Amino acid sequence: MKLTDLRGILQYIPRFREKIFVISMDGAIVTSENFANILLDVALLRSLSIRVVLAHGAAAQIKALAGEQNLQASNLDGTGITDDATLKLALTAANRLTHEILEGLSANDLRAAYCNALIAHPMGIIHGQDHLFTGRVERVDTEMLQGLLVQGIVPVIPPLGFDGDGKTYRVNSDAAALEVAKALGAIKLIYITTQDGLVVQGELIQQILVADLDALLTQHKDAFGDLLSKAQHACAACRAGVPRVHIINGRIDEALLAEVFSNEGVGTLVYANEYQQIRKAMKKDIRAILTLTKNSVESEELIKRTRATLEKQIGDFYIFETDKNPVACVALHILDQNKGELACLYVSPSHENQGIGQKLMAFTENRARELGLTELITLSTQAFTYFQSKAGFNEGTPEDLPQVRRERYEQSGRNSKILVKKLASK
């Protein structure tokens, strides 16, 4: 993402202003070389009036401390059994990390506070095994956190919970961040880890509906490896009302900003509702259409359309949105009582190979049928094989065009291929 492209950032700010992001960082990220840059990104979010809560893990540090002291940690991530020795390691590791985060935030002129905001109870006996000092978050002190956020203070939450008797329990940081996001009504939960995101069968999942991720977890649970916990908690967060959960690689410079302030992102986005939609274009979309299609017009793949032309034809256009941002467009022009023209089909390069073009073609066909049309025509100079292979268009002739459209075709001098598709009734 080009951070100099302020227009790209500014479109998000009204939606994010005074909203809450919960950012959960693995312990390995806090001690990584890029950690200072992550805190700079957090400072930028705060400068845009986005309220940020930071949570962190400590598994990597617990493992390192255990090695230094020749101890065998009973559990690293706060999901298994935490014995007394491991709890002490967790306390030392978590407190050191929290202090590092507070120092880093101070270096960026951000006020922050270490919070005992997680009220936890013992996980108890599961399958006959007492989990000792492993805890489960029972409640989040939202009054404390909201009070800090209103004052512009960044709460920092370690992977530790406390009960009413002053006892401390080791809690899983993924679960803790989920509970905080739920309790505060956060609009984003962001897991920052050492991996690029959720990968299945060698392919990075860039965007996925929570129901689809649930299905993948049922069918291919083992495929998620070390990120299984984050995949499971992402689903739980979406089901609990958190609209967006992101999983990103914190070792990549500017990954946090690129994920938050761009449609394509750099990691995995799990979303709870319809993240993508096709809608009728409005006059306010004319600028977006001109911007989207600019390069394709310059390469003569699409004909040039002026703002005045688009204003007259805007009722024929449809926009494909990703998270409320236009990333593709198409038009359906009515040529006569039987024929329509599929025109100006374009998908942003950042969203190619995601099936968006096919979705728009299918939508246009269905819309043409609804209007009682029996034939769909499209003209193409460079993408004709795409229409033939993906949508079943066949090559036609100028005679397939109504007279007025044929005259415009001949006057254009583009010598486009004419493609035709008969529309069977549904």
Backbone torsions as a table, in degrees:
resi	resn	phi	psi	omega
1	MET	NA	136.6	176.9
2	LYS	-88.4	109.9	-177.2
3	LEU	-70.3	-13.0	176.3
4	THR	-77.3	-14.1	179.5
5	ASP	-81.2	81.6	-175.7
6	LEU	-64.9	-28.7	178.8
7	ARG	-61.6	-39.0	-180.0
8	GLY	-64.2	-33.8	178.9
9	ILE	-79.7	-42.0	-172.9
10	LEU	-62.1	-27.6	-178.6
11	GLN	-65.9	-22.2	-178.9
12	TYR	-88.5	-25.4	-168.8
13	ILE	-59.3	-44.6	179.2
14	PRO	-58.1	-32.3	-179.6
15	ARG	-77.1	-25.9	-174.4
16	PHE	-99.6	-17.9	-173.8
17	ARG	-58.6	129.8	180.0
18	GLU	64.9	9.8	174.2
19	LYS	-90.9	166.2	-174.4
20	ILE	-107.2	130.0	169.5
21	PHE	-108.9	130.6	170.7
22	VAL	-104.1	119.6	-177.5
23	ILE	-112.2	120.9	-178.9
24	SER	-112.4	120.8	-176.7
25	MET	-110.4	130.7	172.8
26	ASP	-63.7	152.1	179.2
27	GLY	-57.2	-35.7	-179.3
28	ALA	-64.9	-24.8	178.9
29	ILE	-77.1	-36.5	-178.1
30	VAL	-61.1	-30.8	-179.5
31	THR	-102.6	12.7	179.6
32	SER	-84.2	163.9	-178.9
33	GLU	-63.8	-27.3	-175.4
34	ASN	-89.1	1.3	-175.4
35	PHE	-59.7	-40.9	180.0
36	ALA	-60.3	-36.3	178.5
37	ASN	-69.5	-35.4	177.2
38	ILE	-61.4	-41.9	179.1
39	LEU	-66.9	-32.5	173.1
40	LEU	-62.7	-40.3	177.5
41	ASP	-64.1	-39.5	176.8
42	VAL	-62.4	-40.5	177.9
43	ALA	-61.4	-38.7	177.3
44	LEU	-64.6	-43.4	178.0
45	LEU	-58.3	-43.5	180.0
46	ARG	-65.0	-36.4	179.7
47	SER	-65.2	-21.1	178.7
48	LEU	-94.7	14.6	178.7
49	SER	65.5	29.0	172.0
50	ILE	-92.8	129.7	-178.4
51	ARG	-87.2	128.5	-172.4
52	VAL	-120.2	132.6	169.4
53	VAL	-114.7	129.9	179.4
54	LEU	-106.4	126.5	171.0
55	ALA	-118.1	157.5	179.4
56	HIS	-147.5	156.0	174.4
57	GLY	-95.8	-175.0	-179.7
58	ALA	-153.7	15.1	-174.5
59	ALA	-58.6	-45.1	-177.5
60	ALA	-62.9	-38.3	-178.3
61	GLN	-74.0	-36.2	176.7
62	ILE	-62.4	-42.7	179.0
63	LYS	-62.6	-43.3	-179.2
64	ALA	-66.4	-43.2	179.2
65	LEU	-63.3	-41.0	178.7
66	ALA	-60.2	-40.6	178.4
67	GLY	-64.5	-41.6	-179.8
68	GLU	-63.5	-33.6	-175.9
69	GLN	-100.2	9.0	-179.5
70	ASN	54.1	42.9	177.6
71	LEU	-112.9	156.9	175.1
72	GLN	-107.0	107.7	179.5
73	ALA	-66.8	134.8	-178.4
74	SER	-75.3	-21.7	178.7
75	ASN	-165.7	146.5	-176.9
76	LEU	-105.7	-37.1	-169.4
77	ASP	-101.9	4.7	177.1
78	GLY	81.1	20.1	176.9
79	THR	-113.2	-22.5	-178.9
80	GLY	-97.9	-150.9	-178.2
81	ILE	-84.0	128.9	176.4
82	THR	-110.8	107.7	178.0
83	ASP	-84.1	178.8	-175.0
84	ASP	-60.9	-43.7	-179.0
85	ALA	-64.1	-41.0	-179.0
86	THR	-70.0	-34.2	176.3
87	LEU	-61.7	-42.1	178.4
88	LYS	-62.4	-40.9	176.1
89	LEU	-62.0	-41.7	-179.0
90	ALA	-64.2	-41.2	178.7
91	LEU	-61.8	-46.8	-180.0
92	THR	-62.6	-48.8	-177.3
93	ALA	-63.8	-46.6	-176.9
94	ALA	-64.6	-42.0	-179.0
95	ASN	-66.1	-39.0	176.8
96	ARG	-62.2	-45.5	-177.9
97	LEU	-65.6	-43.3	178.9
98	THR	-59.2	-41.6	179.1
99	HIS	-63.3	-40.6	177.6
100	GLU	-60.8	-41.8	179.9
101	ILE	-65.8	-43.5	178.6
102	LEU	-61.5	-40.9	177.0
103	GLU	-62.0	-44.9	-178.9
104	GLY	-64.7	-39.3	177.7
105	LEU	-66.7	-39.3	178.0
106	SER	-62.2	-36.9	179.3
107	ALA	-65.3	-19.9	178.1
108	ASN	-105.2	20.7	177.0
109	ASP	60.2	32.6	177.1
110	LEU	-107.5	134.4	174.9
111	ARG	-82.2	139.1	-177.3
112	ALA	-146.2	161.8	-179.4
113	ALA	-145.2	138.0	174.6
114	TYR	-79.3	125.6	-172.6
115	CYS	-116.4	137.6	167.4
116	ASN	-99.0	57.5	-171.8
117	ALA	-86.7	-7.6	-178.2
118	LEU	-98.3	114.9	174.9
119	ILE	-92.6	119.1	-172.0
120	ALA	-124.9	151.9	172.7
121	HIS	-120.5	159.7	178.2
122	PRO	-59.3	141.3	175.0
123	MET	-63.8	-29.6	173.8
124	GLY	87.8	-154.8	-176.6
125	ILE	-98.5	119.9	-178.9
126	ILE	-125.2	126.8	-176.7
127	HIS	51.6	38.8	176.0
128	GLY	82.3	0.5	-177.9
129	GLN	-112.5	127.0	176.8
130	ASP	-77.4	121.9	-178.2
131	HIS	-84.7	6.5	170.8
132	LEU	53.3	-108.7	-173.7
133	PHE	-96.7	18.8	171.0
134	THR	-84.7	131.6	-176.5
135	GLY	-115.6	165.2	174.8
136	ARG	-121.3	132.8	-179.8
137	VAL	-69.5	120.4	179.4
138	GLU	-96.7	-31.6	-176.5
139	ARG	-157.4	151.5	175.6
140	VAL	-114.1	131.8	178.7
141	ASP	-76.3	83.2	-176.4
142	THR	-69.2	-30.6	179.3
143	GLU	-61.9	-43.2	177.8
144	MET	-63.1	-49.3	-176.2
145	LEU	-64.7	-44.2	179.3
146	GLN	-62.6	-38.3	178.5
147	GLY	-61.8	-40.8	177.8
148	LEU	-67.2	-44.4	-177.7
149	LEU	-62.7	-39.8	179.0
150	VAL	-61.6	-32.2	179.7
151	GLN	-85.5	3.8	179.6
152	GLY	79.8	19.5	-179.7
153	ILE	-97.9	136.1	178.7
154	VAL	-88.6	112.9	175.7
155	PRO	-72.7	137.1	176.9
156	VAL	-116.2	121.9	-172.1
157	ILE	-117.2	115.0	178.3
158	PRO	-79.4	168.4	-179.7
159	PRO	-81.6	52.9	-178.6
160	LEU	-134.2	139.5	175.8
161	GLY	-119.8	157.9	-175.5
162	PHE	-131.3	142.2	177.0
163	ASP	-104.3	-179.4	-176.2
164	GLY	-69.9	-12.9	178.7
165	ASP	-96.2	5.8	178.8
166	GLY	84.3	9.9	178.0
167	LYS	-83.0	148.2	-178.8
168	THR	-108.7	141.2	178.9
169	TYR	-130.3	143.7	174.9
170	ARG	-79.6	126.6	179.1
171	VAL	-121.6	154.9	177.9
172	ASN	-73.1	129.0	-174.6
173	SER	-68.1	-33.1	177.3
174	ASP	-62.4	-45.3	-179.8
175	ALA	-67.6	-39.3	179.8
176	ALA	-62.1	-46.0	179.1
177	ALA	-61.7	-39.6	177.1
178	LEU	-59.5	-47.3	-178.2
179	GLU	-64.2	-38.0	178.0
180	VAL	-65.9	-44.7	179.9
181	ALA	-61.3	-43.3	177.6
182	LYS	-61.2	-49.9	-174.2
183	ALA	-64.6	-35.2	-176.3
184	LEU	-91.2	-6.2	-176.5
185	GLY	66.9	38.7	-179.2
186	ALA	-63.2	146.7	176.6
187	ILE	-90.6	-14.5	176.5
188	LYS	-143.0	138.3	168.1
189	LEU	-118.3	121.5	-174.1
190	ILE	-119.1	116.0	176.0
191	TYR	-94.6	119.6	178.0
192	ILE	-104.9	117.3	-174.4
193	THR	-128.4	-167.8	-179.4
194	THR	-100.3	6.3	-179.0
195	GLN	-118.7	161.7	-172.5
196	ASP	-70.8	-19.3	-176.1
197	GLY	144.8	-167.2	180.0
198	LEU	-76.7	125.5	-178.6
199	VAL	-121.0	126.8	177.1
200	VAL	-127.3	127.1	-178.7
201	GLN	53.3	41.4	175.6
202	GLY	80.4	-1.5	-177.3
203	GLU	-113.1	132.0	176.4
204	LEU	-71.4	128.6	174.2
205	ILE	-83.0	113.7	-177.7
206	GLN	-84.0	-43.3	-178.9
207	GLN	-144.5	136.8	-179.1
208	ILE	-153.2	136.1	175.8
209	LEU	-71.0	143.3	-174.9
210	VAL	-57.0	-37.2	179.5
211	ALA	-63.9	-36.5	178.9
212	ASP	-70.9	-36.8	177.1
213	LEU	-68.3	-38.0	175.2
214	ASP	-56.3	-44.5	-179.5
215	ALA	-64.3	-41.1	178.3
216	LEU	-64.0	-38.9	178.8
217	LEU	-64.9	-33.8	177.6
218	THR	-70.6	-39.9	-174.2
219	GLN	-88.1	-35.3	-172.4
220	HIS	-133.6	47.9	-175.8
221	LYS	-55.0	-40.4	-176.8
222	ASP	-69.5	-16.8	-175.6
223	ALA	-71.9	-16.2	-173.6
224	PHE	-86.9	-11.3	174.7
225	GLY	53.9	-131.7	-176.7
226	ASP	-66.5	-16.1	-178.2
227	LEU	-96.9	12.4	179.0
228	LEU	-57.7	-45.4	-179.2
229	SER	-58.7	-44.0	-178.3
230	LYS	-68.3	-36.9	176.7
231	ALA	-62.8	-44.5	-179.6
232	GLN	-65.6	-42.9	-179.7
233	HIS	-72.8	-28.6	174.4
234	ALA	-62.6	-44.2	177.8
235	CYS	-62.3	-45.5	-179.2
236	ALA	-61.7	-38.8	-179.6
237	ALA	-65.2	-45.5	179.7
238	CYS	-62.9	-41.4	178.8
239	ARG	-66.2	-24.7	-178.9
240	ALA	-89.9	0.4	175.0
241	GLY	110.2	1.7	174.5
242	VAL	-80.5	117.9	-171.7
243	PRO	-65.0	-37.0	-173.3
244	ARG	-137.2	132.6	173.5
245	VAL	-124.1	130.1	-178.3
246	HIS	-116.3	141.8	174.9
247	ILE	-125.7	115.5	-172.7
248	ILE	-133.8	163.9	178.6
249	ASN	-91.4	111.7	-178.3
250	GLY	-74.5	-4.8	177.4
251	ARG	-86.0	-7.1	178.2
252	ILE	-91.7	125.3	-178.9
253	ASP	-62.1	134.2	178.0
254	GLU	66.7	15.4	-179.3
255	ALA	-60.5	-40.2	-178.3
256	LEU	-62.0	-47.4	-179.8
257	LEU	-67.7	-40.7	179.5
258	ALA	-63.2	-35.1	179.5
259	GLU	-72.1	-39.7	-175.4
260	VAL	-79.5	-36.6	-170.6
261	PHE	-110.6	27.6	173.4
262	SER	-146.5	153.6	-179.4
263	ASN	-68.1	-41.2	-173.5
264	GLU	-80.6	-29.4	179.7
265	GLY	64.3	-172.8	179.7
266	VAL	-128.5	-9.6	-178.4
267	GLY	-123.7	-137.7	178.7
268	THR	-112.9	131.7	173.7
269	LEU	-109.8	125.7	172.7
270	VAL	-109.2	125.3	-174.9
271	TYR	-123.6	152.7	-170.1
272	ALA	-97.3	-14.8	-179.3
273	ASN	-138.0	-170.6	-178.2
274	GLU	-67.2	106.7	-178.4
275	TYR	-81.8	-24.4	-177.4
276	GLN	-124.0	142.6	177.5
277	GLN	-155.4	157.9	173.3
278	ILE	-110.7	130.3	-179.5
279	ARG	-140.6	162.9	176.2
280	LYS	-65.6	140.8	177.5
281	ALA	-75.5	152.0	176.9
282	MET	-123.6	169.4	-178.3
283	LYS	-56.9	-33.9	-179.5
284	LYS	-66.5	-14.6	-179.9
285	ASP	-88.1	-5.7	-176.0
286	ILE	-57.9	-44.4	179.3
287	ARG	-60.4	-41.8	179.7
288	ALA	-64.0	-40.4	179.4
289	ILE	-64.6	-44.4	178.5
290	LEU	-62.2	-40.6	179.7
291	THR	-68.2	-44.1	-179.3
292	LEU	-58.7	-45.1	-170.2
293	THR	-93.3	0.4	-173.9
294	LYS	-54.5	-51.6	-177.0
295	ASN	-65.1	-37.2	-179.6
296	SER	-69.8	-32.4	175.1
297	VAL	-67.4	-42.7	-179.9
298	GLU	-63.3	-32.1	178.2
299	SER	-87.1	5.4	178.0
300	GLU	63.9	22.0	173.7
301	GLU	-76.5	-36.9	175.7
302	LEU	-116.6	152.4	176.7
303	ILE	-75.7	153.8	179.2
304	LYS	-75.1	132.0	176.2
305	ARG	-120.4	129.3	178.1
306	THR	-82.2	165.5	176.3
307	ARG	-60.0	-39.5	-179.5
308	ALA	-63.6	-41.4	178.5
309	THR	-63.1	-44.5	-179.9
310	LEU	-64.2	-36.4	178.4
311	GLU	-61.4	-39.4	179.7
312	LYS	-71.0	-33.7	-173.4
313	GLN	-103.8	7.5	-171.2
314	ILE	-59.1	-27.0	177.8
315	GLY	-65.7	-16.8	179.3
316	ASP	-89.7	-10.4	-171.1
317	PHE	-97.4	150.7	175.9
318	TYR	-130.9	146.6	-177.9
319	ILE	-113.9	136.8	170.8
320	PHE	-100.6	119.0	-178.1
321	GLU	-105.2	142.4	169.0
322	THR	-118.6	113.7	-178.0
323	ASP	51.8	46.1	175.2
324	LYS	71.4	16.4	177.2
325	ASN	-120.1	128.4	-179.5
326	PRO	-63.8	126.2	178.2
327	VAL	-125.8	-5.4	179.9
328	ALA	-161.5	162.4	180.0
329	CYS	-150.1	164.0	175.3
330	VAL	-159.0	157.4	176.9
331	ALA	-130.4	148.3	173.3
332	LEU	-123.8	105.6	178.1
333	HIS	-95.1	133.8	176.3
334	ILE	-85.7	119.3	-177.9
335	LEU	-91.3	-42.3	172.5
336	ASP	-156.9	-167.5	-173.9
337	GLN	-68.0	-14.9	-178.4
338	ASN	-115.7	-22.8	-170.5
339	LYS	-117.8	141.3	173.8
340	GLY	-128.1	159.2	179.5
341	GLU	-117.5	123.6	172.0
342	LEU	-82.8	119.1	-173.1
343	ALA	-136.7	161.6	172.6
344	CYS	53.0	40.3	174.7
345	LEU	-77.2	120.7	-178.8
346	TYR	-150.2	137.9	177.4
347	VAL	-123.2	131.8	177.6
348	SER	-55.6	138.3	179.0
349	PRO	-53.8	-31.9	-179.4
350	SER	-69.0	-12.9	-178.3
351	HIS	-122.8	19.6	176.5
352	GLU	-71.5	161.1	176.7
353	ASN	63.1	28.3	175.5
354	GLN	-118.3	8.0	178.0
355	GLY	80.8	10.3	-176.9
356	ILE	-68.5	-41.2	179.0
357	GLY	-59.3	-42.8	178.9
358	GLN	-66.1	-37.5	176.9
359	LYS	-62.2	-41.5	179.9
360	LEU	-68.2	-38.2	177.2
361	MET	-64.6	-43.7	178.9
362	ALA	-63.3	-40.9	177.7
363	PHE	-61.2	-44.7	-178.3
364	THR	-64.0	-41.5	176.3
365	GLU	-60.1	-46.4	-179.8
366	ASN	-63.4	-39.7	178.3
367	ARG	-65.2	-39.8	178.3
368	ALA	-62.1	-41.9	177.8
369	ARG	-63.0	-42.2	179.3
370	GLU	-59.3	-31.9	179.9
371	LEU	-84.5	1.9	177.5
372	GLY	82.4	14.6	179.5
373	LEU	-79.2	148.9	-178.7
374	THR	-114.3	-5.0	-177.8
375	GLU	-147.7	137.8	178.4
376	LEU	-118.8	133.2	-178.1
377	ILE	-121.0	143.8	171.5
378	THR	-140.9	148.1	179.6
379	LEU	-114.1	135.1	-176.4
380	SER	-147.9	139.2	176.0
381	THR	-99.6	-27.8	-173.5
382	GLN	-130.6	-19.2	-174.5
383	ALA	-111.0	20.0	-174.2
384	PHE	-62.9	-33.4	179.0
385	THR	-67.0	-30.0	177.5
386	TYR	-64.0	-46.5	179.9
387	PHE	-64.6	-35.6	-179.5
388	GLN	-71.8	-44.4	-174.5
389	SER	-81.7	-33.5	-174.7
390	LYS	-94.6	-24.7	-173.9
391	ALA	-128.6	1.1	174.5
392	GLY	76.1	24.9	175.0
393	PHE	-76.1	149.7	175.7
394	ASN	-118.0	150.7	-178.4
395	GLU	-70.3	134.2	178.9
396	GLY	-117.4	-158.5	-179.3
397	THR	-135.2	168.4	176.1
398	PRO	-56.1	-24.9	-179.7
399	GLU	-66.2	-18.1	178.6
400	ASP	-76.4	-13.3	-178.4
401	LEU	-89.6	139.7	171.2
402	PRO	-58.7	156.6	-169.8
403	GLN	-55.5	-48.0	-177.4
404	VAL	-62.4	-42.1	-179.9
405	ARG	-68.9	-33.8	178.6
406	ARG	-65.9	-38.7	179.4
407	GLU	-64.2	-42.0	177.9
408	ARG	-65.6	-37.3	178.7
409	TYR	-62.1	-45.2	-177.4
410	GLU	-69.5	-35.0	-179.5
411	GLN	-71.6	-26.9	-175.4
412	SER	-67.9	-32.3	-179.1
413	GLY	71.2	11.7	-177.3
414	ARG	-80.5	-20.6	179.6
415	ASN	56.5	38.5	180.0
416	SER	-64.4	149.6	170.7
417	LYS	-74.0	140.4	-179.9
418	ILE	-101.3	123.0	-177.7
419	LEU	-118.7	140.6	-172.8
420	VAL	-130.5	143.3	174.4
421	LYS	-138.9	124.2	175.2
422	LYS	-76.0	137.3	-177.6
423	LEU	-105.3	111.6	175.1
424	ALA	-75.7	145.2	177.8
425	SER	-66.1	149.4	-176.4
426	LYS	-73.0	NA	NA
